[in-house]
Structure formats: C-alpha cells, structure tokens
Amino acid sequence: QVQLVESGGGLVQAGGSLRLSCAASGRTFNDNCVGWFRQAPGKEREFVTSISRSGGSTSYADSVKGRFTISRDNAKNTIYLQMNGLKPEDTAVYYCAVRLSPWCLGVSTVSEYNYWGQGTQVTVSS
C-alpha cells in the first residue's frame, strides 16, 4: 500500500513559478514509476509528466514541455514538480500517482496508475 500526500500548491500570477512535492510512504514508491496529473473544473484528468524508478527517464505532455520539470529523491520518498512560466490554463488540481512498474514507458492514461494522492490546487491568475 502506498500513501501519497501532495503539497506546494497555491495562487500565483501568470509567468510565475511553483514547486509541488509529493511525499510517499512505503517502499513501493521508490520501486516504481511516478507521475503527475491534473484536473481542471469540468474537464477530465490529464497526464502532465512521469518519471521512472531511477529517474533516468521522463515524459511530458506537450502543453508543459520546456516549462515543467519532474524529479525524484528516493532517499526522501519524494517527487517534485517544478513549474515555471505558469499560464492561466495550468489552473487545476494536481495529483501525483504511482504506477506499479519500474518503467513509465510514456504511459499517460489514468487507469494505468494504481495509487493516487488527494491533490493540491494550483491557481494561475492572468
């Protein structure tokens, strides 16, 4: 069993930055692919980025490439999402999730991830 707790969300002006964290309990977190998803009001949850067990492989949605960076610190059981150049369309609840595989392989579907956090709100004002 894995428990995930996101933090770091908030209100920021367009062009600003935020760093989200996802702290996890359990060895399963360190052994597996971890991803970030987001869900805006009235929209489906969508893939943002993922990182493999080793941290050597990452994937990003086209909408965030070049602006967001995912990283992980397995010693701290934590992954991070550095978000720069934020836009109003980035406003959403952001979730971290664990996929029970060491490799992400570009998998971006919600159903392929097994454990989810409760989410943290990110609001970008124009």
Order of alpha helices (4+ residues) and beta strands (2+ residues): beta-beta-beta-alpha-beta-beta-beta-beta-beta-beta-beta-beta
